[in-house]
């Protein structure tokens, strides 16, 4: 009751704030709830979902990505690669203009690379640029002149970039970075310092890119307002675009409205104070049952997983791969999806997704599916014993033992995340039925990730999630060098996989890379450092009154990617 009163009070405040935002007009305005205040909107400085959602509408890169994460033309209409010299040459479209009407040229691209390579760059993405010849030396202050870095404007519309080695992720991670107008940002950074990139959005008071939307206004803790850019360049034959659609965005104005609490967002949607929002599973079904709302579901490149601590000194229980595989066979993932996601998801069988270019059906065939008989066979083969019924099934309440050791462990996850807490509850019951005794620990998000996982490596097992990128490079997750300072907090060490990961980065041809990443995925599924659980579908809710169309095809990395293609028909 108190919580509901709090929500009503919060919503009342938002209604007052929203009085300054016009009610959605038939074909002109949409108001979208965002759950967190952006900190940065400049390219290569965004990190959160909403920063990416808004910044992606304002800035374009030389290269884009289609719905399978293959690179497609962006501001650069074509490119070439010299395998002998590791040199990329990009040919920019003529006539692409920034929001202030100034044409985008090769000089702007070179400047944008300088910004990220600068010694005072405050973001976390320089690693994508360090393979450029001279970039590391410039970043470390060993050379002062960016002109010595191998990013060159050959003419007004041609950019040439030489690497010191093969970088397979160059197109998706580096060439796709947003382009800044040099004539605006260079004077500002030269005067105020390149470390001002993180605060430049508010310091400057405006943002100028070449994206489908222009920045209009940012009222802190209230909203960010965008307006469609009439002279947007994106061609109709771009694979991510809808055939025959105008290059200009379909909605004139977009308000991203700050409402942190998901329940308050949904109340605002029902009251007509916002028009659209990312929905939780329960909200999706509420919207589906509401005649005034529309519920939209789409595939999303995010998976949940159960992972093991493989540090033998800390947790000896999971060193035997047969034990990890046995746990995999003990988990009924279909039932989990039905009970936790209410069917809004699919089984995940490895570190990829059927929508991404590196997927192979052999990955799904290799992952354990629910089969307690396989659990029993693997555990007994690994030397564990359990009390069984006459028919060979596990006696209820019995647990696996080996000498004086009982198979007992903890499952940790983060709060507030009700989905993962529910997953832990189901895991506990299913593992109990298969002879594994477990307890659950729920920590706040920062304590879970930065202390329990990455900080002290104190966990035994944990339930977490991963949002997949456009490239399957697995270095930060699985390479031995990524322990302990990156995402390999499991201490998964496999020299053979290290070789495969390194080999996958030695080709820029996707056809040559794909079989390598298939083998990487198969090796991981065989080793089972994770039990991959489920992909959660993306869910979105909107007011039917606005007549939202053009939502599909939704990009599997996020519903906002094709926002410029949406239209309102009401």
N, C-alpha and C positions, 0 to 999 in steps of 0.2 A: 504493500500500500504506500509506504513512504517512497519507494522507488518510483511508483507511478506519479505521485505528486511532484517528485523532482523532475520527471520528464515533462509534465505539464508546465512547470515553471520554466524549464529550459526552452520548451517550444514557444512559450509566450514571448520570451526574449527574442527568439529568432523571428517570430512574426513581426515584432517591432522593427528588427533590423531589415527584414525583407520588404518593409514598406518603401524603402528607397529603390527597390528593384522592380521594374515594371512587370505586371502580370504577363505571362507568355502570350504574345500575339500570334495570330494564325500561322504565318510563315516566317516570322522574324526572330523570335526569342526562345531560348530554352534555358532552364535553370537546373543545374546538376549539383547534387550534394557531394561535397568532398569531406573526407574524414580527418584531414590533418592540414594545418597551415603550411603552405610551401615555405621553404627557407631560401631556395635558389631556383632560378629558372633559366640561367644561362647554360648553354651546352657544355657537357663534360663536368658540370658541377651538380647536376640533379642526382638524387638518390632514391627518394621516396616515390610511391605510386603517383601521388598527385603532382609532384614536381615533374615527373616524366609525362604525365597526361597533358599538362598545360604546356610545358616546354616543347613537347613534340608537335604541338599545333603552331608554334611560333617560328621554329627553326627547321631547316631542311639540311640534309647531308648530300654529299656527292652520290651516295649509293643508298638504296632503300632495300626492303625485304618483302618477299611475297608471303603467302599464307603457309608455305612450307619452309620458310626461312632462307630460301635461295636469294642471293643478291640480285636486285633488279635496278635499272637506271633510275637515278634521282636527278639532282642538278647536273650530274655528268651523264650525258646520253650514251656514252660508250667508254671503254677503257681497254688497254693492252698491257700485257705482262711479258717482260723479258726474263726468261728462266736463268740465263747465264749471269746477268748482273743484278737480279732481284729488283728490277725497276718497274714501277707501275706508271703508266701514262694515262691521264684522265682528260677527256675532251668535254668541256662544259657546254651546256646549251647557251646560245646567245639569246639575249632578250629577257633573261630571268632578272627580276627586279626585287630589291628589298622593299619593305613596307613604306619607305620614304621616297620611293621612285628611282633611286640610284641603282644602276645595273650591277649585278653580282658578277665579279670577274675572278680570274686566277689569283690576283693579289689578295682578295678577301680569303680565299682558301689557304694561301700561304700564311697569312696573318693568324687565321684560326688555329693552325698547327703550332705556330709560335706561342700562342696563349697557353696551350696545354703543356708545351715543353719548357716553358719559362721556369727559371729556378724558384720563383715565388708562387708558382701555381699551387693553390691550396687544396685541390681535389684529389681523388683517388684513382684517376684513370690514366695517369702517365704511362703505366705499364703497357697499355695498348700501343704506345707510340715509341717505346724505347728502342725498337729494332730499326728505326730510321737512322741512317748514317749521320752521325754527329749529334743526334738528339740527346743521348745520355751525357755527353760531354757538355752540351749547352745547359742541360738541366742541372748538372752538378757544378756549374760555374767555371768549368775548365776553359771554355771559350765564351766570349762575350757577344759575338756577332751571330745572330741567327742566320745570316747569309751563308755561313759555313755549314749549315745543316742542309742535308740533301732533300729539301722541299723547294722546288723551283717553279716559277711561272715562266714557261717557255714563250708564251704570248698571251694575249688577252683572255683566251679561252682554253688554254692547255696548261695542265699542272703535271709535273713529273716528280715522283717520289722514289728514292732509292733506299732499299733496306740493306742491312749488313748480313742478312740470312733469310731463309724462307720463313714467312709468317703466314700460316694458313688462315688465321683469323683476321687478316688485314682488312679485307673488304667489309666484313660484317661489323667489326668492332671499331675500326679506325677510319676507313673511308666513309663510313656512315655517320660520323660525328657532325654535329650541327655547325653551320657556317655563320660566322659573325661578320657584320659589315665593318671593314677596317676604318673607314672614314669616321665612324662614330666611336668605336671602342678603343682604337689605338690612342687617340689624344687623352681619353679618360684614364687609361691604364698607365700611360707614360707619366701623367701628372700625379696620379694618386697611388700608383703601385699595382703590380699584377696580382698581388695577394687580395685585392679588392674584388676579385671575380665573384666570390661568394656573396658579397653584399651589394654588388653592383646593380642588381635589379632595383632595389629600393633607393640606393644612392642616386642613380641616374633618373629615377622617376619614370622610366619608360624602357621598353624592350623592342628592338627592331631586328627582325629576321626576314626570311623569304618564304615562310610557311603559309598555310592556307588561312590562318587567322592572324589578325593584328592585335597587339596589346593595347588596351584602352585605359584600364584603371585597376588598381589594387588597393582595397581598403582592408587594412590588417584586421584579422579575426572576423571578417565579414564575407568578402567575396573578391574574386578576380574576374574582371570583365574582358572578353575578347570580342572582336568584330571581324566579319569575313573580309578577306582581302580580294577585291574585285579583279586584280590583275595577276592572280595566282597562275603559275606556269604549268602545273602538272598536266601532262598530256592524257588524252582519253585512252590511249592504247597501253597505259601503265597497267600491268596485270593486277595490281591491287585495287584499281578503280573499277567502277561499274560502267559497262559499255554504254556509250552515248551520253554520259552525264557531262554537264558543263564543268569546266575546270574550276570555276568559283564554288566556294562552299555552299551547301544547300540551306544552311540556317544562318541568318544575318548576325545574330548576337548570341553569345554563350556566356552565361554566368556560372562560375564554379563557386558554390555557396558553402561557407564553412559551417558544418554541423558535425561535431566529433562523434556523437553517440549514434550508433546504427538505429536504435529504437526511436530516438528523436527524429532521425532522418525519415523513417517510415511514417511517423505521425505527420511530419511536414508534407510528405507526398500525399497522404490521404486527405489532408486539409487543403491541398492545392497550392501550397506555398513554395514547393519545388516541383519540377516536372519529371525528373529521372534520377535514379540512384543505383549503385551496385547493391544487390540484395543478398542477405543471408539465405540459407536453405529454407528456414521457416518463413521468412518474408516472401520468398519466391512463391510458396504455396498460398500464402495469404493474398498475395497480389493476383494469383491465378484464380482465386475464388471471388475476387472483388470485381464486380462488373465495370467499375470505373478505372481499373488498372490493367496494365498489360505486363505479363511476365515473360521474360526472354531468357533462353538458356543457350549456352554455346560452349564448345570445347575450349579448354584452357590448359596451358603448358605448366601446370603446377601439380606436384605429387606429394603425398604424405608417405612416410616410411618409418619403420622400426629399425634402429641401428644399434650395433653392439660395440662395447669398448673392447678393443683387441689388444690392449696393453697387457701382456702376460703377467707383468709384475703386479699390476693393480687388480686385474680381473682374469683369473685363469680359466673361468668356466667356458669361455667361448673360443678357445684356441682351436678346438677340433671343428673342422668345417662340417662334419656330420651332425654336430649338435646344432649349428646354425641352420643347416638345411632341415633338420627335424623340426625346429621351431617354425620354419617357413611352411612346412606341410601341416602344421597344427592350426594354422590360421585360416578361417573361412572368410575370405575377403569379400565375396559376394554378399554374405549376410551383413558384414560390416557396412557395405555401401548402402544396403537397404535400410539398415537401422539408423546409421549416423547421417548419411547424405540423403536419405529418403529416395534413393534411386538416382540422384543428380550427380552421377559420377560413373566411372568405369574402373575396372581392375588395372592396376599398374604392374607391369612385368619387368621393369628394368629402367635404366637411366636415360630413357629417350621417350618419344611419343610417336604414335603412328602418323601424326600430322607433320612431323619434322623430317627433313630429307634423309637423315641417317638411319631411319627406322628399318628394321628387317623383321619379318614374322618369326624368324628362328629365335628371336629374343623371348617372345611370349611363350614359345614351346618349351624353352629351357627352364623357366621359372617354376618353382614348386606351386602346385595347386593343393587345395584342401584335401588331405588324405592321411588320417591318423594312423592307418596301417603302415604307411611309409615312415611316419614319425617313430613308431615302435621299432620298426626294422633298423632304422638308422641309429637310434639311441642304443639299442642292444648291440649293434655292430661296434659302437664306440665304447662299449664296456659298461653301460649303465643298466640298472635293473629296476623293476617295478612290480608291484603286486597286481596280478591280472585275474579276471573272471575266467570261468571254465571255457568260455567261447573265445578267449584270447584278447578280449578288450580290456582296457585299463579299469581297474576297480576304482569306483568313485572315491575321491579323497586320498588316493595313493599318489606318491611323488617319486620321481626318479632319484635313485641314489647310486653312488659309486664309492665303495668303502665307507668312510665316515662323512662323505660329502653329499649333501642334499641339493638337488637342482632348484635353487631358490635365488631369485634376483629381483631387482627393482626396475620399474618402468617410470621414467621421468618425462614430464612435458611442461609446456608453458601456459600461463594464464595471463590475461583473459583470452582464451581460445577454446570455446565450448566444444568445437568439433574434435579437437585433439584430446580433450578430457574424456569425451564420449568414446573415442577410439580406444583409449587406455582401459576404460571399463570393459569394453567388449573383448579386448585382448586378454585381459586378466581372466575373464570367464572361459574363453576358448582355450587358453593355455592351461588353466586349472583342469579342464576336462581331458587334456592330453598329458597330465602329470607334471606340470611345471608350476611351482609355487611362486607367486609374484606379489609385490606390493607396489603401490602407486605413489609417486611424489609429484606434486604440482607446484611450480615456482613461477614467480612473475617473469616476464619475458627477459629482462636484462639479467636477472640472476641465473636463469636457465642457460642462456647462450654465453654470457660473458664470464660467468663464474663456474657453473656446474659443468658445462661442456668445454668451452675454450680456455677458461681460466685455470681451474684446478683439475680438469679431466677426471672428475669425481664420479661420473655416471657409470652405471652398469649397462643399462639399455635406455633408449629414449625414443620418443615419438616426436618427429619434427617434419618440416616440409621444405621443398626446394622449388623455386621458380626457374624453369629452364630458360637459357638464353637462346639466341638464334644460331649459335654454333655449338657443336657437341664437345669441344675441347674439354678434357676432363682433368687438366693439370691441377687446378686448385682444390679439387675434391679428392682425387685418388692417387696422385703422384706422391712418392715417398718424400720428396722435398717439401711437400705442403704440410707436413707434420713438423712442429706443432703450430706454425705461425699462420696457417690459412684454414681451409675448411675440412682438412683431413684430421679432425679431432679424434677419430676412431683409432688412429695409429695403424691404418691399413698399409702394410708394406708388402709389395709384390714386385720384385725386380723385373719380371717378365712383362707385367703390365706397364711399368715405367717405360720400357722400350717401345711398347705399342703406342703409348701416349705421345712419346717423342716422335715416333714415326708418323703419327697422324698429323703432325704439324709440319711435315716435310713436303707436303703437296698443296698446291692451290687448286688443283683440279678436283672437283667434288666427286667425280666418278672414281678417282683413285683413292680418295679419302674414305668413302662410304664403307668398303669392306673392312678397313682397319677399325672403324668405330663399331661395326657389327661385332668384330672379334673382341674389342674392349668390353662391350656390353655383355657378351656371352661369358667372358672370363669373370666379370663382376658377379653375374648371376650364379655362376658355378661356385665362386668363393663366398658369396652371400654375406658381405659386410653389412648390407641392409637386407631386410625383407621389404620389398617395395609393396605398398599397400593399395593406394587408389589415387586416381586423378579426380579432382573435384571439378565439376563443370562450373564455368562462369555463370553467374545469375544476375539479372538486371531487371529493374522494374520501372515502368513509366506510366504517366497518366494517359489514358486512352484519348482524352479530349484533345491532346495536341496532335494526334495522328502521326506519330513517329514512324518513318519508313527509311529504307536504305540502311538499316542496322546491319544486315548481313550483306556480304560475308564478313563476319567479325574476325578480326585477327586473333589467333590463339594466344598471343602474348598480352592481350588486353583489349577490352571493349572500346577504349578511347582511340585506338590507332586510326580507325577510319571515321572519326567523328566528322570530318569535313565532308563526308559523303552522305551523311544523314539528311533527311528532309522532313519537313512538317507539312502535312496536307490538310489539317483541320481548317 
